[in-house]
Amino acid sequence: MELTRKQKEEIEKAGARFLLRRRPPEEIRNKVDLAYRIEGQSVFIYEIRPKWDNEKVIIEEQIAKATYVESQKHWKIFWMRGNLEWILYEPIPYVKLISDFFDIVSDDEMFCFFG
């Protein structure tokens, strides 16, 4: 099931606020930047940077994921481990509002998202 138009608007609003708070300064965004995207029932936050051994190759490194669970009316929060597996964010595994997901990632109190 696809997200509703209202949910997508909420994601865009919360995502814009997140980027305003956490995005690197404009003068270094060609070296490191942040973005988010919607894929199906999930929202992904990722880092954009040149590959370490070939700056012409741009890579995206996943940081966080929220997946909407329609039956529960909540978002499940995940973080990406070093082994590239998504792990449920145990301190706060579920939120009702997508804006709470973006706030949790931005605050990164457990150092799971930004290290």
ABEGO torsion letter per residue (X at the ends): XBBBAAAAAAAAAAAAAAAAAABBBAAAAAABBBBBBBBEABBBBBBBBBBAABAABBBBBBABBBBBBAAAGBBBBBBBBAAGBBBBBAABABBABAAAAAAAAAAGAAGAAAX
